[in-house]
Amino acid sequence: MATATFRFYEELNDFLAPARRRREFSAPCARAATTKHMIEALGVPHTEVELILVNGESAGFERLLQDGDRVAVYPKFEALDITPLLRVRAWPLRVTRFVADAHLGGLARLLRMAGFDTLYRNDFGDDEIAQTARDEARIVLTRDRELLKRRDITHGCYVHTLKPAQQFGEIVNRLDLARSLRPFTLCMDCNAPLRAIDKAQVLDRLPPLVQANYARFTTCDRCGRIFWEGSHWQRLHGLVAEALRAGAAGTGVSP
């Protein structure tokens, strides 16, 4: 049986047993084990990995491990250009779209509010999530590590935090989404596009204070809801500002 030495970097350590975090450690490898097999056997979903170095050279998920190999595993890079190296995915996703598992309804609503196409149902099963992600080129958002280990899921993010507002900031920072925000272009409930509508057409459906204080409105043709730049708008801007501050603090860059 071969034995390889592993070192995981940054947030990938969160998936490891405490004794293996932020240090080199040796682990026995099954016969004909690939890098993907061992990385996931150690607890890290392959969708969290962006770069693998074996003995200092870039390697893909299918690299067979040999006795004595030294394996360095890195997460998705935000500030470091690694284009000269081999990333483990053959292609990036051209459009950022998500499918969220049944436990992330609050995060799904916030992402929709920010303008990101996000599919969500509270009865989504793992097979349906995986098929939807594959067929529609979507990033899977989940707190289920085993779901992200499925071979048919190529792009996914494990959501570490528990509260929707924190989860939103986490995803905005990890995927560098701040410049892609399109606030209030999608319905928070339906995920359908919103369109501008004249105030006179909806005046009888507005509360008196909204009638008096707001002039611009949008509506969802699917569910009929009406939106204006009220508390939701202010909350979103607050969440984005907080996410940018957190990201700047994490990288040492001033906002």
N, C-alpha and C positions, 0 to 999 in steps of 0.2 A: 504493500500500500504506500502511495506517495504521500509526502508531507510537504506542505507549502507554508510560506510565511505571509501573513496578510497585514495590511495597514489601511484603515478607513479614515477618511478626512471629513472635517466639518460636521454638518448635521447628520451624516450617515451614521455617526457614532450613537445617535439616539436609538437606533434599532438593535444595537449590540448588547450583549450581557455586560454589566458594569465592569467586570475584570478585563474586558477586551477593548474598552473605549480608549481612544487617543494614544494607542501604543501598538507596537508590533506584537503579533502572537502567531504561534504555529498551530496548524490544524491538519488532521489527516484527511486525505481526499479519496473518495471512492474511485474505483477503477474507471478510467476514461471520463473522469469528471471534467466538465467545462468550467470556465470562469463564472458563467451565469449560474450553473448548478451550485457551485460552492458559495458564491455571494448570497444567494437566496437561502441556502442551507444554514448560513450564519445569521440569517434574520433580516437581510436588507432586500427589499423589493427591487427588481431590476429596473423598474421605471424611475427610480430615484437616482440612478447612476448615469453619468455622462461620459466618463473617461476611465479607462482601465490601463494601467501600465504593468506589464509582466517583465521582470528583470530590466526595467527602465525603458521598455519599448511599448508603443501603443498596441493594444490587443482588443479584439471584439469579444462578444459574448460566447462564441463557439470555440474559443481557444482551449485546447486540451492542456490540462495542468500536468507538469512533470515534478518528480521529486526534487526538492530544493528550490523551486520557483519562488520568487518574491513578488507579491501582488499588491499594488497600490490602487485604491479605488476612490474616485472623486465624484462629488455630486455635481449638479448643474452649475455651470459657471455664470456669474452675472457681470463681473468686472474684468475678468481675465480672458484675453483672446487666445483660444487654443486651436484656431483654424489649422495651424501646421500639423496638429496631431490628429489621431483617428478618433472621432467620436463613435459611440457604440450604436447610433442609429443611422440608417442610410439616408434619412431625409428629415427635415424639420416640418412642422405643420405650418402651412402658409397662413391660415386663419386661426385665431385663438378662439376655440369653441369648447365648451365643457359638457360633461354629463356627470351629475352629482348623485351619490348614492342616497339611500332612503333616510340617512341620519343627518343630512346637510341641507335641509330645507331653508334655514335662515341664511346660510351662505349663498345658496342659489338665488334667493331674492335680492341680496345685495349685489351680486354679480350682474344680475339682469338690470338692476337699477343703474349700475355703472355702464351698461351698454354691451355686456358680454353675453352672447348667445349661450344659455345654460339650460340643458334639459334636466328635469327633476320630477320624480313622482315618489310618494311615500311608500309605494309598493314595488319599486324597482327591484328585480332580482339580479343576481350576479351575472347570469347568462345573458340577460337582456342588456345590462350595462356594457358588457364586453362586446356584444354584437353591435350595439349602437355606436360605441367608440370606434370600432373597426370600420363599419359601413359609412359613417359620417365624419371620420377623421376628427374625433373629439378627444380631449384630454379628460381622463377619469379623475375625479376628486373623491377621496374616500378616507376613512379612518380604519379601514380593514386592510391590514398588511397582506393577508393571503389573497385578496382580490387582485392586488397589484403584482402578485407573483405569477399570475396566469400568463402563459406564453402568448395568447392572442391579444393581450393588451400591450401596446408599444409605447404609449404616452400617458403618464399618470402622475399624480402628486398625492403623497400621503399628507393629510392635514393634521398638524401636530396640536394646534390649539383647540379649545373646547367651545368658546363663545363665538357666535357669528361675526361680531365686529372684529375680533382678534383674527379669526380665520380669513376675513376679507383682507386685512392688512398683510397677513402672511402670504397669501396668494399674489397680491399685487406686488409685493417685494420680490418673492422668489421668481416670478415670471416676468418681472420688469414691465408691468402693465400700465404704469402711471401715464405714459404718453399715448396710450391707446384708448383711454376712457372716452366714452360717448354718452354722457349722463342722460338719462330719461329718453332714450331712443327705443327701448324695449319695455313691454309691460312686465311688471314685477310678478304678476299672477300667471300670465299666459305665455310669456316669452315671445309674444308676437310684436311686430314693429308698431310704434306709435306714430301718429300723424297729427299735425297741427289742425286745430279746429277753431272757428270763429267763436268768440265769447257769446255772441247773440244766439248761437245755435244751442248752447247748453245753459243759458242763463237760468232757466227754470229748475235746473238740477243742482245749482250751486248753493251752498250755505250763504247766508247774508254777509258774513264777514269776508268770505272768499269773493263774493260779488264786488264788494267795495274795495278790496285790496290787491286784486290780481287781474292782469290783463291778458296774459298768454296762457294758452291751454293746449293740451294734447289729449288724444283719445285712442283707445284700443278698439279696433273694429271687431275683434274676436269676442271680447267679454263686455265691451261697452263702458269700461271704467274711464273716468276723466282725471287728468293729472294737472297740477300746477306747481309753481316753484315755491312750495311751502316748507313744512318741517322736514319732509323726506329729502328735499333738495339740500337743505342746510345740513342735515345729518350726513348725507353722502360727502359733501365737501369737507366736513369735519373728519370723517373716516379716512378720506384720501390724504388730508394734511397729516393726520396721525401716522398713516402708513409711510409717508415720505420721511417723516421725522425718524421713525423707527429704522427705516432703511439707511438713512444717512448716519445714524448712530452706530449701526452695525458695520458700516464700511469706513467710518472715520471721515466722511465727507460732509461738509456743512450743507444744509438745504438751501 
